[in-house]
Amino acid sequence: MTSSTSRASAPGGGSSPHPEHLGHVIFIAAAAAMGGFLFGYDSSVINGAVVAIRERFDVGSAALAQVIAAALIGCAFGAATAGRIADRIGRIRCMQIAALLFTASALGSALPFALWDLAMWRVIGGIGIGMASVIGPAYIAEVSPAAYRGRLASFQQAAIVIGIAVSQLVNWAILNLADGDQRGNIAGLEAWQWMLGVMVVPAALYGLMSFVIPESPRFLISVGRNDEARKVLTEVEGSKIDLDGRVAEIEHAMRSEHKSTFKDLLGGRFGFLPIVWVGIGLSLFQQLVGINVIFYYSSSLWQSVGIDASASFLYSFETSVVNIIGTVIAMIFVDRIGRKPLALIGSVGMSISLGLAAWAFSYKSGVGDDISLPHAQGIVALIAANCFVLFFALSWGVVVWVLLGEMFPGRIRAAALGVAAAAQWIANWVITVSFPTLSDWNLSGAYMIYTGFALLSIPFILKWVPETKGKALEEMG
C-alpha cells in the first residue's frame, strides 16, 4: 500500500501534471497507441480484398474464412508472450519487435504466391498485433498521471476505430484508381495487393515513433536505471512533484514484486487468481457480444434493408463514424464518471439494441447474403446496429482496455494482461469463424446469443469488476 506522504505528491493523490507536460504525455500515449491503429487497419482492410483473394486463389468460403481469421491466432500468441518479453527487454523494445512484424506482414501479404503463404503472413502480423495490444495499455498506464490515465488509456481503442475508418477510406481510394475492380492493375500489382501492402506506412511510423518516446519508469526502476526513471517521471508528471517520493513509492512496490510469469497467475480456487479471471471475463464479454460481426459481415445487413451492394462502402464507413463518436464520448467520461458506470450503461444499451436486431432479423427471408427484411423491420435493424456500435464504443470498447492496463497488481500486471488479451483474441476468432454458420442456421438466433452475453455482462460488472478511477497503479493489490 502506498504511504500517505507519497500519495499526497503523486498524481493518484489528487494532483495533476503541469500543463506544459500534459502535451508531451498525450504524444507519448498516442505513439504507444499506434499498435491499436494497426490492429484496426488490419482487421478491416482484409474485407476489401476478400472477393479478389477468393478469385485469385480459387478457394471456397470456409477456407477463405480461415485465412481471414488466421491473424487472430497470431494475436493470441503475441498477447500471451508479450508480457514476459516486455518485462525482460522493456516496453519500447517490445513495440519495436511488433513494428517489424507488422512491416514484414504487410509486405508478405501484398506479395503472396499461395493461399498458405498469405495465411502465414497474416499470422505473423497477428503476433505483432497481439504484442501491441498488451504493451500499449500497459505502457500508457505506467507513464500516465492517474488524473488523466483513463482518458490516455482510451487512446488504444480510439486508435483501433480510427484504423478501421482509415482502412476503409484507403480501400475506397485504391478501388477508384482500379476502376472499382479489386483485381484491377495498378503499377504492376492488383488493387487488393496495394490494400494489404499500404499497411507498411503506419507500421514504419509506429516503429519510428518508438525511438522517440521514453521507456516506462517502472521498467527502468525494475532494472536499476533509477536516474533514467527520474528523468522520465519529470517529463511526464512535471518538476513540481515530489520526485524522491515518487521514485521511493515505485521502488517500495517493486521490492515486493518480481518479473511476472504464468505461474504467478495461479493460486485461486479455480486455477487462476480471482483478479485474473475478472480480466479474462472482461476480454471474453467484449468479444462475445458480437461487435466484430458488424465490421466483418456487415454487407448482408445493408443489403437486407434494400441498400445496393455497390454502396456498402459508404454505409460501412458510416458505422465507423458512429464508432469514433462513441469512443470520443468514452474518452470524455471515463475519468469523470468512472469505469464501472460507463460499462453498465453500455451493457444495458447493447442488450436493448441487440434484442431489437434479433427481433428484426426474425422476419428475414432468404439465405446467406441474399436475404431481405420487411421495410419496418429493416429500419429497426439498421437503427439497432448503429445503436449497438455506439453503446459498445462508448463503454466496453474503451473501458476494457483501460481496466486491463490498471486493475492487476504490479507483480502480475504484464503476465495477467497477456493472458486476458489472449482470451480476447481467441474469443474474437470464435465469433469471426462461427457467424457464417450461425447466420445460415438462424440469423435472429445468432443475435439472441449476443444479446444473452450482453445481459450476462451486467451482473458480472456489478459483482466482480473493480473501480480503478483515480487510483495510483501502486494501490492495485
C-alpha positions as CSV (number, residue, x, y, z in Angstrom):
1,M,0.0,0.0,0.0
2,T,1.3,3.5,-0.8
3,S,2.2,5.7,2.1
4,S,0.2,8.8,2.8
5,T,3.2,11.1,2.2
6,S,4.0,9.8,-1.3
7,R,0.3,9.6,-2.2
8,A,-0.1,13.3,-1.5
9,S,2.5,14.2,-4.0
10,A,1.6,11.6,-6.6
11,P,-1.0,12.2,-9.2
12,G,-3.1,9.4,-7.8
13,G,-3.4,11.5,-4.6
14,G,-5.2,14.3,-6.5
15,S,-2.5,16.4,-8.1
16,S,-2.3,16.8,-11.8
17,P,0.6,17.3,-14.2
18,H,1.8,20.7,-15.1
19,P,0.1,21.8,-18.3
20,E,3.4,22.1,-20.2
21,H,3.9,18.4,-19.6
22,L,0.4,17.2,-20.5
23,G,1.0,17.7,-24.2
24,H,4.1,15.5,-24.0
25,V,2.2,12.8,-22.2
26,I,-0.5,12.9,-24.8
27,F,2.1,12.5,-27.6
28,I,3.7,9.5,-25.8
29,A,0.3,7.8,-25.3
30,A,-0.7,8.4,-28.9
31,A,2.6,6.9,-30.1
32,A,2.1,3.8,-28.0
33,A,-1.5,3.5,-29.2
34,M,-0.3,3.2,-32.9
35,G,-0.4,-0.5,-32.3
36,G,-4.1,-0.2,-31.9
37,F,-4.3,1.7,-35.1
38,L,-2.6,-1.1,-36.9
39,F,-4.9,-3.7,-35.4
40,G,-8.0,-1.7,-36.6
41,Y,-6.5,-1.2,-40.0
42,D,-5.5,-4.8,-40.5
43,S,-8.9,-6.2,-39.3
44,S,-10.8,-4.0,-41.6
45,V,-8.6,-3.8,-44.7
46,I,-8.8,-7.5,-45.4
47,N,-12.5,-7.2,-46.0
48,G,-11.9,-5.0,-49.0
49,A,-9.8,-7.8,-50.6
50,V,-11.9,-10.8,-49.8
51,V,-13.5,-11.2,-53.3
52,A,-10.2,-10.8,-55.1
53,I,-8.4,-13.3,-52.8
54,R,-11.2,-15.8,-53.4
55,E,-10.8,-15.4,-57.2
56,R,-7.0,-15.2,-57.2
57,F,-6.6,-18.5,-55.3
58,D,-9.9,-20.1,-56.3
59,V,-11.0,-21.1,-52.8
60,G,-14.3,-21.6,-51.1
61,S,-15.8,-19.5,-48.3
62,A,-14.8,-21.9,-45.5
63,A,-11.1,-21.9,-46.4
64,L,-11.2,-18.1,-47.0
65,A,-12.7,-17.5,-43.6
66,Q,-9.9,-19.4,-42.0
67,V,-7.3,-17.2,-43.8
68,I,-9.1,-14.1,-42.7
69,A,-9.3,-15.3,-39.1
70,A,-5.7,-16.6,-39.1
71,A,-4.4,-13.3,-37.9
72,L,-6.4,-13.7,-34.7
73,I,-4.5,-16.9,-33.8
74,G,-1.3,-14.9,-34.1
75,C,-2.8,-12.2,-32.0
76,A,-3.5,-14.7,-29.2
77,F,0.1,-16.0,-29.3
78,G,1.6,-12.5,-29.4
79,A,-0.6,-11.3,-26.5
80,A,0.3,-14.3,-24.4
81,T,4.0,-13.8,-24.8
82,A,4.3,-10.0,-24.8
83,G,4.2,-9.6,-21.1
84,R,7.3,-11.7,-20.4
85,I,9.2,-10.2,-23.3
86,A,8.4,-6.7,-22.1
87,D,9.5,-7.5,-18.6
88,R,12.8,-8.8,-19.9
89,I,13.8,-6.3,-22.5
90,G,11.5,-3.3,-21.9
91,R,8.2,-1.9,-23.3
92,I,9.9,0.1,-26.1
93,R,11.9,-2.9,-27.4
94,C,8.7,-4.9,-27.5
95,M,7.0,-2.2,-29.5
96,Q,9.9,-2.2,-32.0
97,I,9.6,-6.0,-32.4
98,A,5.9,-5.6,-33.1
99,A,6.6,-2.9,-35.7
100,L,9.0,-5.2,-37.5
101,L,6.4,-8.0,-37.5
102,F,3.8,-5.5,-38.9
103,T,6.1,-4.4,-41.6
104,A,7.0,-7.9,-42.7
105,S,3.4,-9.0,-42.7
106,A,2.3,-6.1,-44.9
107,L,5.0,-6.8,-47.5
108,G,4.4,-10.6,-47.4
109,S,0.6,-10.3,-47.5
110,A,0.9,-8.0,-50.5
111,L,3.1,-10.4,-52.5
112,P,1.9,-13.9,-51.7
113,F,2.5,-16.8,-54.1
114,A,-0.1,-19.2,-52.5
115,L,-3.0,-19.1,-50.0
116,W,-1.0,-20.8,-47.3
117,D,1.7,-18.1,-47.8
118,L,-0.9,-15.4,-47.3
119,A,-2.2,-17.1,-44.2
120,M,1.3,-17.3,-42.8
121,W,2.0,-13.6,-43.2
122,R,-1.4,-12.8,-41.6
123,V,-0.4,-14.9,-38.6
124,I,2.9,-13.0,-38.4
125,G,1.1,-9.7,-38.5
126,G,-1.3,-11.1,-35.8
127,I,1.6,-11.8,-33.5
128,G,2.6,-8.1,-33.8
129,I,-1.0,-7.0,-33.2
130,G,-1.2,-9.2,-30.1
131,M,2.0,-7.9,-28.7
132,A,0.9,-4.3,-29.3
133,S,-2.5,-5.0,-27.7
134,V,-0.7,-5.9,-24.4
135,I,2.2,-3.4,-24.4
136,G,0.1,-0.3,-25.5
137,P,-2.3,-0.3,-22.5
138,A,0.4,-1.4,-20.0
139,Y,2.8,1.3,-21.2
140,I,0.3,4.1,-21.3
141,A,-0.9,3.2,-17.8
142,E,2.7,3.2,-16.5
143,V,3.6,6.6,-17.9
144,S,0.2,8.4,-17.3
145,P,-0.6,10.5,-14.3
146,A,-3.6,9.0,-12.5
147,A,-5.7,12.1,-13.0
148,Y,-5.6,11.5,-16.8
149,R,-4.9,7.8,-17.1
150,G,-8.3,6.7,-18.1
151,R,-8.5,9.2,-21.0
152,L,-5.0,8.4,-22.1
153,A,-5.5,4.7,-21.9
154,S,-8.6,5.1,-24.1
155,F,-6.3,6.2,-26.9
156,Q,-5.8,2.5,-27.6
157,Q,-9.5,2.0,-28.6
158,A,-9.6,5.4,-30.3
159,A,-6.7,4.3,-32.4
160,I,-8.4,1.0,-33.3
161,V,-11.6,2.7,-34.5
162,I,-9.6,5.3,-36.5
163,G,-7.6,2.5,-38.0
164,I,-10.8,0.8,-39.2
165,A,-12.1,4.1,-40.7
166,V,-8.8,4.9,-42.4
167,S,-8.5,1.5,-44.0
168,Q,-12.0,1.9,-45.5
169,L,-11.0,5.2,-47.0
170,V,-7.7,3.8,-48.3
171,N,-9.6,0.8,-49.8
172,W,-12.1,3.2,-51.5
173,A,-9.3,5.3,-52.9
174,I,-7.4,2.3,-54.3
175,L,-10.6,0.8,-55.8
176,N,-11.2,4.1,-57.5
177,L,-7.7,4.0,-59.0
178,A,-8.5,0.5,-60.2
179,D,-11.9,1.5,-61.7
180,G,-13.8,-0.4,-59.0
181,D,-12.1,-3.7,-59.6
182,Q,-10.3,-5.4,-56.7
183,R,-8.1,-7.2,-59.2
184,G,-7.5,-4.1,-61.3
185,N,-3.9,-3.4,-62.2
186,I,-2.1,-0.5,-60.5
187,A,1.6,-0.2,-61.3
188,G,2.0,-3.9,-61.9
189,L,0.1,-5.1,-58.8
190,E,-3.6,-5.9,-58.3
191,A,-5.6,-3.5,-56.3
192,W,-6.1,-5.9,-53.4
193,Q,-2.3,-6.2,-53.1
194,W,-2.0,-2.5,-52.6
195,M,-4.7,-2.6,-50.0
196,L,-2.7,-5.0,-47.9
197,G,0.7,-3.5,-48.7
198,V,-0.2,0.1,-47.7
199,M,0.0,-1.0,-44.1
200,V,3.8,-0.7,-44.4
201,V,3.3,3.1,-43.9
202,P,1.7,3.1,-40.5
203,A,3.9,0.1,-39.4
204,A,7.0,2.1,-40.2
205,L,5.6,5.1,-38.5
206,Y,4.9,3.0,-35.4
207,G,8.5,1.8,-35.4
208,L,9.9,5.3,-35.8
209,M,7.8,6.8,-33.0
210,S,9.0,4.0,-30.6
211,F,12.5,5.6,-30.9
212,V,11.4,9.0,-29.7
213,I,9.3,8.1,-26.6
214,P,10.8,7.2,-23.2
215,E,10.9,3.8,-21.6
216,S,8.4,3.1,-18.8
217,P,9.8,4.5,-15.5
218,R,8.5,1.4,-13.7
219,F,10.6,-0.9,-16.0
220,L,13.6,1.4,-15.6
221,I,13.4,1.2,-11.8
222,S,12.9,-2.6,-12.0
223,V,16.3,-3.0,-13.8
224,G,18.1,-0.4,-11.6
225,R,18.2,2.5,-14.0
226,N,16.8,5.0,-11.4
227,D,18.4,8.1,-12.9
228,E,16.7,7.5,-16.2
229,A,13.4,6.8,-14.4
230,R,13.7,10.1,-12.6
231,K,14.1,11.9,-15.9
232,V,11.1,10.2,-17.4
233,L,9.0,11.0,-14.3
234,T,9.9,14.6,-14.6
235,E,8.9,14.7,-18.2
236,V,5.5,13.1,-17.7
237,E,4.5,14.4,-14.3
238,G,6.3,17.7,-14.1
239,S,9.1,19.1,-11.9
240,K,6.6,20.2,-9.2
241,I,6.1,16.6,-8.0
242,D,7.9,15.1,-5.1
243,L,10.3,13.2,-7.3
244,D,12.1,11.4,-4.5
245,G,8.7,10.4,-3.1
246,R,7.5,9.0,-6.5
247,V,10.7,7.0,-7.0
248,A,10.6,5.7,-3.4
249,E,6.9,4.8,-3.9
250,I,7.6,2.8,-7.1
251,E,10.7,1.2,-5.5
252,H,8.7,0.2,-2.5
253,A,6.1,-1.5,-4.8
254,M,8.9,-3.1,-6.8
255,R,10.6,-4.6,-3.7
256,S,7.6,-6.9,-3.2
257,E,7.4,-7.7,-6.9
258,H,9.2,-9.8,-9.4
259,K,9.1,-10.4,-13.1
260,S,5.7,-11.8,-13.7
261,T,5.3,-15.3,-15.2
262,F,2.3,-17.5,-15.9
263,K,3.0,-19.4,-12.7
264,D,2.4,-16.2,-10.7
265,L,-1.2,-16.1,-12.0
266,L,-2.1,-19.4,-10.4
267,G,-3.3,-19.8,-6.8
268,G,-7.1,-19.3,-6.9
269,R,-9.8,-21.9,-6.2
270,F,-10.3,-22.3,-10.0
271,G,-6.7,-22.2,-11.1
272,F,-6.1,-18.5,-11.8
273,L,-6.2,-15.8,-9.1
274,P,-9.7,-14.2,-9.0
275,I,-8.5,-10.9,-10.4
276,V,-7.1,-12.8,-13.4
277,W,-10.5,-14.4,-14.0
278,V,-12.0,-10.9,-13.9
279,G,-9.6,-9.8,-16.6
280,I,-10.4,-12.8,-18.7
281,G,-14.1,-12.3,-18.2
282,L,-13.8,-8.6,-19.4
283,S,-12.0,-9.8,-22.5
284,L,-14.5,-12.5,-23.3
285,F,-17.6,-10.3,-22.8
286,Q,-16.1,-7.6,-25.0
287,Q,-16.0,-10.0,-27.9
288,L,-18.9,-12.4,-27.2
289,V,-21.4,-9.6,-27.6
290,G,-20.6,-9.9,-31.3
291,I,-19.1,-6.5,-32.1
292,N,-16.9,-7.8,-34.9
293,V,-19.9,-9.3,-36.7
294,I,-20.9,-5.7,-37.5
295,F,-17.5,-4.9,-39.0
296,Y,-16.6,-8.3,-40.6
297,Y,-20.0,-9.2,-42.0
298,S,-22.0,-6.0,-42.5
299,S,-22.8,-6.4,-46.2
300,S,-25.8,-8.8,-45.5
301,L,-27.3,-6.2,-43.1
302,W,-27.1,-3.4,-45.6
303,Q,-28.4,-5.4,-48.4
304,S,-31.2,-6.8,-46.3
305,V,-32.7,-3.4,-45.9
306,G,-32.6,-2.6,-49.6
307,I,-29.2,-1.0,-50.0
308,D,-27.3,-1.7,-53.2
309,A,-24.1,-3.7,-52.6
310,S,-22.1,-1.1,-54.5
311,A,-23.0,1.5,-51.9
312,S,-21.9,-0.7,-49.0
313,F,-18.6,1.2,-48.5
314,L,-20.5,4.4,-47.6
315,Y,-22.6,2.6,-45.0
316,S,-19.7,0.7,-43.6
317,F,-17.8,4.0,-43.2
318,E,-20.9,5.5,-41.6
319,T,-20.8,2.7,-39.0
320,S,-17.1,3.6,-38.4
321,V,-18.0,7.2,-37.8
322,V,-20.6,6.1,-35.2
323,N,-17.8,4.0,-33.6
324,I,-15.5,7.0,-33.5
325,I,-18.2,9.2,-31.9
326,G,-18.9,6.6,-29.2
327,T,-15.2,6.3,-28.5
328,V,-14.8,10.1,-28.1
329,I,-17.8,10.1,-25.7
330,A,-16.0,7.4,-23.6
331,M,-12.7,9.3,-23.6
332,I,-14.6,12.3,-22.2
333,F,-16.4,10.5,-19.4
334,V,-14.2,7.5,-18.4
335,D,-12.3,9.6,-15.8
336,R,-15.4,11.7,-14.9
337,I,-18.0,9.0,-14.0
338,G,-15.7,6.0,-13.7
339,R,-15.1,2.7,-15.4
340,K,-18.0,0.6,-13.9
341,P,-20.8,3.1,-14.5
342,L,-19.7,3.5,-18.2
343,A,-19.6,-0.3,-18.7
344,L,-23.0,-0.7,-17.1
345,I,-24.5,2.0,-19.4
346,G,-23.0,0.2,-22.4
347,S,-24.2,-3.2,-21.4
348,V,-27.8,-2.0,-21.0
349,G,-27.7,-0.2,-24.3
350,M,-26.2,-3.1,-26.1
351,S,-28.7,-5.6,-24.7
352,I,-31.6,-3.5,-25.9
353,S,-30.0,-2.8,-29.3
354,L,-29.1,-6.5,-29.9
355,G,-32.5,-7.6,-28.8
356,L,-34.2,-5.3,-31.3
357,A,-31.8,-6.6,-34.0
358,A,-32.7,-10.2,-33.2
359,W,-36.4,-9.3,-33.4
360,A,-36.0,-7.6,-36.7
361,F,-34.0,-10.5,-38.2
362,S,-36.6,-13.0,-37.2
363,Y,-38.7,-11.6,-40.1
364,K,-35.9,-12.3,-42.7
365,S,-36.4,-14.3,-45.8
366,G,-33.6,-15.8,-48.0
367,V,-30.3,-17.3,-47.1
368,G,-26.6,-16.3,-47.0
369,D,-26.0,-12.8,-48.3
370,D,-29.2,-13.0,-50.3
371,I,-31.7,-12.0,-47.6
372,S,-34.4,-9.4,-47.2
373,L,-36.5,-7.8,-44.5
374,P,-39.8,-6.1,-44.5
375,H,-39.4,-2.3,-44.6
376,A,-40.2,-1.6,-40.9
377,Q,-38.0,-4.4,-39.6
378,G,-35.2,-3.3,-41.9
379,I,-35.3,0.2,-40.5
380,V,-35.3,-1.2,-37.0
381,A,-32.3,-3.5,-37.8
382,L,-30.4,-0.6,-39.3
383,I,-31.0,1.7,-36.3
384,A,-30.3,-1.1,-33.8
385,A,-27.0,-1.9,-35.4
386,N,-25.8,1.6,-35.2
387,C,-27.1,2.0,-31.6
388,F,-25.2,-1.2,-30.7
389,V,-22.0,0.1,-32.2
390,L,-22.5,3.4,-30.3
391,F,-23.1,1.8,-26.9
392,F,-20.2,-0.6,-27.4
393,A,-17.8,2.2,-28.4
394,L,-18.8,4.5,-25.5
395,S,-18.3,1.7,-23.0
396,W,-16.8,-1.7,-23.4
397,G,-14.7,-0.7,-26.4
398,V,-12.7,1.7,-24.2
399,V,-13.3,0.6,-20.6
400,V,-11.9,-2.9,-21.1
401,W,-8.6,-1.6,-22.4
402,V,-8.4,0.9,-19.6
403,L,-9.2,-1.7,-16.9
404,L,-6.7,-4.2,-18.3
405,G,-4.0,-1.7,-18.0
406,E,-4.9,-0.7,-14.5
407,M,-6.6,-3.4,-12.4
408,F,-3.8,-6.0,-11.9
409,P,-1.3,-5.8,-9.1
410,G,2.1,-4.8,-10.3
411,R,3.7,-8.2,-9.6
412,I,1.5,-9.9,-12.1
413,R,0.4,-7.0,-14.4
414,A,2.3,-7.9,-17.6
415,A,1.6,-11.6,-17.5
416,A,-2.1,-11.2,-16.5
417,L,-2.6,-8.6,-19.2
418,G,-1.1,-11.1,-21.7
419,V,-3.5,-13.9,-20.6
420,A,-6.5,-11.6,-20.7
421,A,-5.6,-10.2,-24.1
422,A,-5.0,-13.8,-25.5
423,A,-8.5,-14.7,-24.3
424,Q,-9.8,-11.7,-26.1
425,W,-8.2,-12.7,-29.4
426,I,-9.4,-16.3,-29.1
427,A,-13.0,-15.1,-28.5
428,N,-12.7,-12.8,-31.4
429,W,-11.6,-15.8,-33.6
430,V,-14.5,-17.9,-32.4
431,I,-17.1,-15.1,-33.2
432,T,-15.4,-14.5,-36.6
433,V,-15.5,-18.1,-37.8
434,S,-18.8,-19.1,-36.2
435,F,-21.0,-16.3,-37.5
436,P,-21.4,-17.5,-41.1
437,T,-22.6,-20.9,-39.8
438,L,-24.8,-19.3,-37.1
439,S,-26.4,-16.9,-39.6
440,D,-27.2,-19.8,-42.0
441,W,-28.7,-21.7,-39.1
442,N,-30.7,-18.8,-37.7
443,L,-29.6,-15.2,-38.0
444,S,-32.1,-14.0,-35.4
445,G,-30.8,-16.8,-33.1
446,A,-27.3,-15.6,-33.6
447,Y,-28.2,-12.1,-32.4
448,M,-30.1,-13.6,-29.4
449,I,-26.9,-15.3,-28.4
450,Y,-25.1,-12.0,-28.5
451,T,-28.0,-10.4,-26.6
452,G,-27.6,-13.1,-23.9
453,F,-23.9,-12.3,-23.4
454,A,-24.7,-8.5,-23.2
455,L,-27.2,-9.2,-20.4
456,L,-24.8,-11.5,-18.5
457,S,-22.2,-8.8,-18.6
458,I,-24.4,-6.6,-16.3
459,P,-24.2,-8.9,-13.1
460,F,-20.6,-9.6,-14.0
461,I,-19.8,-5.8,-13.8
462,L,-21.8,-5.3,-10.6
463,K,-20.3,-8.2,-8.7
464,W,-16.7,-8.7,-9.8
465,V,-15.3,-5.7,-11.7
466,P,-13.3,-3.3,-9.5
467,E,-13.4,0.5,-9.9
468,T,-9.9,1.9,-10.7
469,K,-10.8,5.5,-11.3
470,G,-8.3,7.9,-9.7
471,K,-6.1,5.2,-8.1
472,A,-2.4,5.1,-8.5
473,L,-1.1,1.8,-10.0
474,E,0.8,1.1,-6.8
475,E,-2.6,0.9,-5.0
476,M,-3.7,-2.1,-7.0
477,G,-3.2,-5.0,-4.8
